[in-house]
Structures are given as structure tokens and as C-alpha cells.
Amino acid sequence: MSLFGIILGLVLLMFLAYKGFSIIWVAPVCAVVVAVLSGYNVLDAYIGDYMKGMADYVLQWFPPFFLGAVYGKVMDMTGSARSLGNALVKLIGSKFAVLAVVLPCLLMTYGGISLFVVVFVIYPMGYSIYRAADLPRTLLPGAIATGAFGITMTAIPGSPQIQNLIPTSYYGTTTMAAPLLSIVACVVMFVPAYAYLEWRASQARKKGLHFVADPKHKEIEYDESAMPSWHWLSGLVPLLVAVLFLTLFPLLLENATGITLASNYAIVIALVCGILVCCVMNLGQAKTLLPAINDGANGSMGAIMNTACAVGFGSVVKVVPGFAVLTNIALNMPGSILFSEAVAVNLLARATGSASGGRSIALEALGPQYAEMAAGNTSTLESLHRIASISSGGLDTLPHNGAVLTLLAVSNCTHKESYIDICVTTCIIPLVASLVLALIWGMFI
């Protein structure tokens, strides 16, 4: 009954989220369904596990959400994002508008910037790019998700994203684990995802669909010809400053002073520096800066609450008896340990609605056993690392996923309008890739 409760709760959560109902009330109601069918005290589930999971997430992630939203809004309302977007379209042509959105997302996430922050930062620029290319705005979330939630999160060797860091503590590997498997995974996942996005854009043009403005997206009307010719740099330089302060500054600081800067501190410093640089480069629009900061601060609250509520649901799922059953099913899958791990991580990422959460739980429960079965074989341990990382980016992006909810909230699109593109590029393709690669690679270990 507990396992049935988990499945029913998940199905209900995904259905209501897809229908556009607020996750803020949907998530706790679905958590209660799970608790009731598991024979778990409802008040303990809601006031204890649900609220603790939600509160812990807000405590950990509020600074990046808040500063990321402010950063994005300042870039937007000063016209910096629009100027950079127009410059990119002029440089590579409107036919490659999808690439102009996907590429910056890939670079930022590979630079270590949280995918949640990337959503806030890239949306204003992507909005400008899709408007200049006259593509439907509802196609934009799929392009952002492909760049931010894709290969740089799980597959590219050396990625600083947490999805690539967590397996190192279980298998004694490094972020460069299994480079050949990583490269194959990147090609297998990115090529069909990008081809799909281009096909969608081509179909939209053939059907005569055009860009329709976002009624909630406030832009400052200005004459582009009145802006200085270098204004596109006010969109590029803050972005580069944020990436450099997140990736290089901690290394330089440690080498020069021996002080190790925690990653959550580095994110705050990087975003603050990006905001300040953008403000300085747009001093001529001083009257716009304070309203932009204010709007960004207000906008961050809805996004983080949507995500935190989904995390709270996952926290209830983790404590009911059915979750142990789900774990055992995954562990006893036939085939190699790579395939067993791929199934386990995908299932638990699905149950929790979180790539890092599902994979952490899977490795906490099963990682030591997989490591023991690998018998110290370095190649097998590295393959386990990479399959765990890739698999965490599959079924995590179902409709109740926190990053999906944040992306749709920021872009003011509904699940019905935009989720199909997110699902194909960041859920179906990575799921198939992780299972197939685990099956094939498992034959050689």
C-alpha cells in the first residue's frame, strides 16, 4: 500500500502540475496522500518531514535564487540582455536562434553556475533572441532546459555541477571519471536533443507561428539606435565576470592565501559582482536600476517556493516504507551493476523529483554495495560514477521537478504550452541514453 501511495501521489502531483495548479498547495496534498496510504501520521508528515525538507531547501538556496533573479532583472530592464541577444542573432543569423540560447546555457553551467541561476540570467536574453528571430516564446523553455539541465550537468568530464561531484565520495573517483563514456554520452544526448529543437523551430516557421510577447515580462522601451554601439558588452561582461568569479576566483584565493572558499559563498560573490558590473555599465539608466532590483527580489520568492514545495514532497516520500521497497526493486534488477545503478538512480530521481536528491539517496543506499561488487577495479568504479551522474538527469525532470517549475514560472509558460520540449530533450533522451549506455558498457566489465 505504501508503494501504491508513492505511485498515486506522484501521478496526482504530475497531473495537477501539468494542469497548471499551484504546486504550493498541490505538493502538500499529494504528500498527505502518500502518508495516509503508508499508514504514516499525517501531521508528522506535513509539519515534520514536509516542512523540514522545504525549509532546508530555502535555507540552502535562497541566496542564489534571490541574487540570480535580481541579476536577470537588471540585465533585462537595462536592455543589456536584449542588446546581447540582438548582437548574437546578427552574428550567427536568426536561423540559429536556438543555438544562441543553448550555447550560453552550456557555457554557464560548465562554468559552475547553478542551473537555477542560469534560468534567471538567460531568460531575458533568450526572450530577446526569440523575438528577433520571430519564434514562438513557448519554445524558449525547451532550449534553456537543453542547455542548462543537460550534458554539462551530468555528462561532460570535469563539470563542477553537484550531479558530477556527489559520486566521487562513494567511488573514490574524480570529476573526469570515464572520459570515453562521458564523450559518447554527450554526443548521444546532445545531438538528438538539439536536432529536435531545430525541428520544432522549423515546424513553427512552416505553420506561420510568430513571437507573442509575455504579458508579465516588463521591458523598458528604448530606441536601440540611441544606445552606444558597445551596449551589447553590458550584457556579455557581467556574464563573464560571474563565471570567472565562480570558477577562477576561489582557486586564485586559495593559492594566494590558503583560504578555501565554500561553493555557496562563491556563488553569492559571483552574482553580486555580476550585478554591480551591469549597474556600473548602465549608470546612464540609473532610474531603472532600483525598480529592476525590486522586481527581481519579488520574483525570486515565487520561484523558490515552487521548487521548495516539490522538494518537501520528496522528503515525505523518502520516509515511508514504500521507498525501501522501491530501493530493493532497483537493487535486484537483472543485468550488470551499471544497469542496476541506472535503473535505481532514475527511479529514485523520479520519486524525489530531484537529480541530486535521487542520486544521493540511491548511492547512500546502494553505493557501498556497488563499490564492493566492483572489487576495486578503477575502470568499473569510473563507469559507475558516470552512469550515476547521467542517470540522475533522466526521470528527474518530470512535471513536478523543481527546476522545471522554476523555468516555467520565470518564463510565464504553462506545462501544456512548453513541457513537451523539456520532456523530450531532458527526460526521454537522457533516460534512454542512460539505460542503453549502462546496458552496453556493462557487457565489458
HELIX and SHEET records of a PDB file:
HELIX    1   1 SER A    2  TYR A   18  1                                  17    
HELIX    2   2 ILE A   23  LEU A   37  1                                  15    
HELIX    3   3 VAL A   42  LEU A   43  1                                   2    
HELIX    4   4 ASP A   44  TYR A   50  3                                   7    
HELIX    5   5 MET A   51  MET A   77  1                                  27    
HELIX    6   6 SER A   80  ILE A   92  1                                  13    
HELIX    7   7 SER A   94  PHE A   96  5                                   3    
HELIX    8   8 ALA A   97  TYR A  110  1                                  14    
HELIX    9   9 LEU A  115  ALA A  132  1                                  18    
HELIX   10  10 ARG A  137  LEU A  139  5                                   3    
HELIX   11  11 LEU A  140  ALA A  148  1                                   9    
HELIX   12  12 ILE A  151  THR A  154  1                                   4    
HELIX   13  13 ILE A  162  LEU A  165  1                                   4    
HELIX   14  14 THR A  168  TYR A  171  1                                   4    
HELIX   15  15 PRO A  179  LYS A  206  1                                  28    
HELIX   16  16 GLU A  224  ALA A  226  5                                   3    
HELIX   17  17 LEU A  233  THR A  257  1                                  25    
HELIX   18  18 SER A  263  MET A  281  1                                  19    
HELIX   19  19 LEU A  283  GLN A  285  5                                   3    
HELIX   20  20 ALA A  286  VAL A  319  1                                  34    
HELIX   21  21 PRO A  321  LEU A  331  1                                  11    
HELIX   22  22 ILE A  337  THR A  352  1                                  16    
HELIX   23  23 ALA A  355  ALA A  374  1                                  20    
HELIX   24  24 THR A  378  SER A  391  1                                  14    
HELIX   25  25 LEU A  395  THR A  397  5                                   3    
HELIX   26  26 GLY A  402  SER A  411  1                                  10    
HELIX   27  27 HIS A  415  CYS A  423  1                                   9    
HELIX   28  28 VAL A  424  ILE A  428  3                                   5    
HELIX   29  29 ILE A  429  GLY A  442  1                                  14    
END                                                                             
